[in-house]
């Protein structure tokens, strides 16, 4: 009986503490947490932005760092990529690049994990969207201070970093 009374007391005090913490958090979160809601309160619904269009220029773009996977310069909206089909390979496979004028996938995509070359694309590189993405025609949601590797290497080192 005593254990049951202690258990009830613990449950009631836990509920009371949780509700107190939630009420304190709710008032401070509204004023202090930075969000992408443009000052719209949590309890209000914000008008959704238009869905941006995919950049569809088929122009190869530069890479920002070594080993960066190339971006996809065209829409892939209706592309089917599953264990039976890979629409990307209808243009980017070794046999079809001359006709399609698309760049061939890297030879590393034809290697297994032991470094042996395969006749077909490696199963671990088969799902292109794991690494390659399309670009959207939209403004940045947050300030971007990224500096690509080549620009960073050209900048003069500061006096503090020379020591």
MODELLER restraints for C-alpha pairs under 7 A, 6 or more apart:
rsr = mdl.restraints
at = mdl.atoms
rsr.add(forms.Gaussian(group=physical.xy_distance, feature=features.Distance(at['CA:40:A'], at['CA:46:A']), mean=6.50, stdev=0.5))
rsr.add(forms.Gaussian(group=physical.xy_distance, feature=features.Distance(at['CA:52:A'], at['CA:136:A']), mean=6.09, stdev=0.5))
rsr.add(forms.Gaussian(group=physical.xy_distance, feature=features.Distance(at['CA:52:A'], at['CA:137:A']), mean=5.91, stdev=0.5))
rsr.add(forms.Gaussian(group=physical.xy_distance, feature=features.Distance(at['CA:52:A'], at['CA:138:A']), mean=5.97, stdev=0.5))
rsr.add(forms.Gaussian(group=physical.xy_distance, feature=features.Distance(at['CA:53:A'], at['CA:136:A']), mean=5.73, stdev=0.5))
rsr.add(forms.Gaussian(group=physical.xy_distance, feature=features.Distance(at['CA:53:A'], at['CA:137:A']), mean=5.59, stdev=0.5))
rsr.add(forms.Gaussian(group=physical.xy_distance, feature=features.Distance(at['CA:54:A'], at['CA:75:A']), mean=5.93, stdev=0.5))
rsr.add(forms.Gaussian(group=physical.xy_distance, feature=features.Distance(at['CA:54:A'], at['CA:134:A']), mean=6.70, stdev=0.5))
rsr.add(forms.Gaussian(group=physical.xy_distance, feature=features.Distance(at['CA:54:A'], at['CA:135:A']), mean=5.77, stdev=0.5))
rsr.add(forms.Gaussian(group=physical.xy_distance, feature=features.Distance(at['CA:54:A'], at['CA:136:A']), mean=4.43, stdev=0.5))
rsr.add(forms.Gaussian(group=physical.xy_distance, feature=features.Distance(at['CA:54:A'], at['CA:137:A']), mean=5.95, stdev=0.5))
rsr.add(forms.Gaussian(group=physical.xy_distance, feature=features.Distance(at['CA:55:A'], at['CA:73:A']), mean=6.57, stdev=0.5))
rsr.add(forms.Gaussian(group=physical.xy_distance, feature=features.Distance(at['CA:55:A'], at['CA:74:A']), mean=6.23, stdev=0.5))
rsr.add(forms.Gaussian(group=physical.xy_distance, feature=features.Distance(at['CA:55:A'], at['CA:135:A']), mean=5.53, stdev=0.5))
rsr.add(forms.Gaussian(group=physical.xy_distance, feature=features.Distance(at['CA:55:A'], at['CA:136:A']), mean=5.45, stdev=0.5))
rsr.add(forms.Gaussian(group=physical.xy_distance, feature=features.Distance(at['CA:55:A'], at['CA:137:A']), mean=5.65, stdev=0.5))
rsr.add(forms.Gaussian(group=physical.xy_distance, feature=features.Distance(at['CA:56:A'], at['CA:73:A']), mean=5.86, stdev=0.5))
rsr.add(forms.Gaussian(group=physical.xy_distance, feature=features.Distance(at['CA:56:A'], at['CA:74:A']), mean=4.11, stdev=0.5))
rsr.add(forms.Gaussian(group=physical.xy_distance, feature=features.Distance(at['CA:56:A'], at['CA:75:A']), mean=5.67, stdev=0.5))
rsr.add(forms.Gaussian(group=physical.xy_distance, feature=features.Distance(at['CA:57:A'], at['CA:73:A']), mean=6.01, stdev=0.5))
rsr.add(forms.Gaussian(group=physical.xy_distance, feature=features.Distance(at['CA:57:A'], at['CA:74:A']), mean=6.09, stdev=0.5))
rsr.add(forms.Gaussian(group=physical.xy_distance, feature=features.Distance(at['CA:58:A'], at['CA:73:A']), mean=4.74, stdev=0.5))
rsr.add(forms.Gaussian(group=physical.xy_distance, feature=features.Distance(at['CA:58:A'], at['CA:74:A']), mean=5.44, stdev=0.5))
rsr.add(forms.Gaussian(group=physical.xy_distance, feature=features.Distance(at['CA:59:A'], at['CA:73:A']), mean=6.04, stdev=0.5))
rsr.add(forms.Gaussian(group=physical.xy_distance, feature=features.Distance(at['CA:60:A'], at['CA:73:A']), mean=6.54, stdev=0.5))
rsr.add(forms.Gaussian(group=physical.xy_distance, feature=features.Distance(at['CA:63:A'], at['CA:70:A']), mean=6.78, stdev=0.5))
rsr.add(forms.Gaussian(group=physical.xy_distance, feature=features.Distance(at['CA:64:A'], at['CA:148:A']), mean=4.75, stdev=0.5))
rsr.add(forms.Gaussian(group=physical.xy_distance, feature=features.Distance(at['CA:64:A'], at['CA:149:A']), mean=6.23, stdev=0.5))
rsr.add(forms.Gaussian(group=physical.xy_distance, feature=features.Distance(at['CA:65:A'], at['CA:148:A']), mean=6.32, stdev=0.5))
rsr.add(forms.Gaussian(group=physical.xy_distance, feature=features.Distance(at['CA:65:A'], at['CA:149:A']), mean=5.57, stdev=0.5))
rsr.add(forms.Gaussian(group=physical.xy_distance, feature=features.Distance(at['CA:69:A'], at['CA:131:A']), mean=6.18, stdev=0.5))
rsr.add(forms.Gaussian(group=physical.xy_distance, feature=features.Distance(at['CA:69:A'], at['CA:132:A']), mean=5.92, stdev=0.5))
rsr.add(forms.Gaussian(group=physical.xy_distance, feature=features.Distance(at['CA:70:A'], at['CA:132:A']), mean=6.28, stdev=0.5))
rsr.add(forms.Gaussian(group=physical.xy_distance, feature=features.Distance(at['CA:71:A'], at['CA:132:A']), mean=5.38, stdev=0.5))
rsr.add(forms.Gaussian(group=physical.xy_distance, feature=features.Distance(at['CA:71:A'], at['CA:133:A']), mean=5.30, stdev=0.5))
rsr.add(forms.Gaussian(group=physical.xy_distance, feature=features.Distance(at['CA:71:A'], at['CA:134:A']), mean=5.90, stdev=0.5))
rsr.add(forms.Gaussian(group=physical.xy_distance, feature=features.Distance(at['CA:72:A'], at['CA:132:A']), mean=6.26, stdev=0.5))
rsr.add(forms.Gaussian(group=physical.xy_distance, feature=features.Distance(at['CA:72:A'], at['CA:133:A']), mean=5.55, stdev=0.5))
rsr.add(forms.Gaussian(group=physical.xy_distance, feature=features.Distance(at['CA:72:A'], at['CA:134:A']), mean=4.70, stdev=0.5))
rsr.add(forms.Gaussian(group=physical.xy_distance, feature=features.Distance(at['CA:73:A'], at['CA:134:A']), mean=6.27, stdev=0.5))
rsr.add(forms.Gaussian(group=physical.xy_distance, feature=features.Distance(at['CA:74:A'], at['CA:134:A']), mean=6.77, stdev=0.5))
rsr.add(forms.Gaussian(group=physical.xy_distance, feature=features.Distance(at['CA:75:A'], at['CA:134:A']), mean=6.81, stdev=0.5))
rsr.add(forms.Gaussian(group=physical.xy_distance, feature=features.Distance(at['CA:79:A'], at['CA:87:A']), mean=5.54, stdev=0.5))
rsr.add(forms.Gaussian(group=physical.xy_distance, feature=features.Distance(at['CA:80:A'], at['CA:86:A']), mean=6.01, stdev=0.5))
rsr.add(forms.Gaussian(group=physical.xy_distance, feature=features.Distance(at['CA:80:A'], at['CA:87:A']), mean=5.53, stdev=0.5))
rsr.add(forms.Gaussian(group=physical.xy_distance, feature=features.Distance(at['CA:81:A'], at['CA:87:A']), mean=6.09, stdev=0.5))
rsr.add(forms.Gaussian(group=physical.xy_distance, feature=features.Distance(at['CA:81:A'], at['CA:127:A']), mean=6.65, stdev=0.5))
rsr.add(forms.Gaussian(group=physical.xy_distance, feature=features.Distance(at['CA:90:A'], at['CA:96:A']), mean=6.77, stdev=0.5))
rsr.add(forms.Gaussian(group=physical.xy_distance, feature=features.Distance(at['CA:91:A'], at['CA:97:A']), mean=5.83, stdev=0.5))
rsr.add(forms.Gaussian(group=physical.xy_distance, feature=features.Distance(at['CA:91:A'], at['CA:100:A']), mean=5.53, stdev=0.5))
rsr.add(forms.Gaussian(group=physical.xy_distance, feature=features.Distance(at['CA:91:A'], at['CA:102:A']), mean=5.99, stdev=0.5))
rsr.add(forms.Gaussian(group=physical.xy_distance, feature=features.Distance(at['CA:92:A'], at['CA:102:A']), mean=5.74, stdev=0.5))
rsr.add(forms.Gaussian(group=physical.xy_distance, feature=features.Distance(at['CA:92:A'], at['CA:103:A']), mean=5.95, stdev=0.5))
rsr.add(forms.Gaussian(group=physical.xy_distance, feature=features.Distance(at['CA:92:A'], at['CA:104:A']), mean=4.73, stdev=0.5))
rsr.add(forms.Gaussian(group=physical.xy_distance, feature=features.Distance(at['CA:92:A'], at['CA:105:A']), mean=5.85, stdev=0.5))
rsr.add(forms.Gaussian(group=physical.xy_distance, feature=features.Distance(at['CA:93:A'], at['CA:104:A']), mean=5.78, stdev=0.5))
rsr.add(forms.Gaussian(group=physical.xy_distance, feature=features.Distance(at['CA:93:A'], at['CA:105:A']), mean=6.54, stdev=0.5))
rsr.add(forms.Gaussian(group=physical.xy_distance, feature=features.Distance(at['CA:94:A'], at['CA:104:A']), mean=5.87, stdev=0.5))
rsr.add(forms.Gaussian(group=physical.xy_distance, feature=features.Distance(at['CA:97:A'], at['CA:103:A']), mean=6.31, stdev=0.5))
rsr.add(forms.Gaussian(group=physical.xy_distance, feature=features.Distance(at['CA:97:A'], at['CA:104:A']), mean=5.91, stdev=0.5))
rsr.add(forms.Gaussian(group=physical.xy_distance, feature=features.Distance(at['CA:109:A'], at['CA:121:A']), mean=5.71, stdev=0.5))
rsr.add(forms.Gaussian(group=physical.xy_distance, feature=features.Distance(at['CA:109:A'], at['CA:122:A']), mean=5.80, stdev=0.5))
rsr.add(forms.Gaussian(group=physical.xy_distance, feature=features.Distance(at['CA:109:A'], at['CA:125:A']), mean=5.61, stdev=0.5))
rsr.add(forms.Gaussian(group=physical.xy_distance, feature=features.Distance(at['CA:110:A'], at['CA:117:A']), mean=5.64, stdev=0.5))
rsr.add(forms.Gaussian(group=physical.xy_distance, feature=features.Distance(at['CA:110:A'], at['CA:118:A']), mean=5.28, stdev=0.5))
rsr.add(forms.Gaussian(group=physical.xy_distance, feature=features.Distance(at['CA:110:A'], at['CA:120:A']), mean=6.19, stdev=0.5))
rsr.add(forms.Gaussian(group=physical.xy_distance, feature=features.Distance(at['CA:110:A'], at['CA:121:A']), mean=4.58, stdev=0.5))
rsr.add(forms.Gaussian(group=physical.xy_distance, feature=features.Distance(at['CA:110:A'], at['CA:122:A']), mean=5.13, stdev=0.5))
rsr.add(forms.Gaussian(group=physical.xy_distance, feature=features.Distance(at['CA:111:A'], at['CA:117:A']), mean=4.43, stdev=0.5))
rsr.add(forms.Gaussian(group=physical.xy_distance, feature=features.Distance(at['CA:111:A'], at['CA:118:A']), mean=5.76, stdev=0.5))
rsr.add(forms.Gaussian(group=physical.xy_distance, feature=features.Distance(at['CA:111:A'], at['CA:122:A']), mean=5.99, stdev=0.5))
rsr.add(forms.Gaussian(group=physical.xy_distance, feature=features.Distance(at['CA:112:A'], at['CA:122:A']), mean=5.93, stdev=0.5))
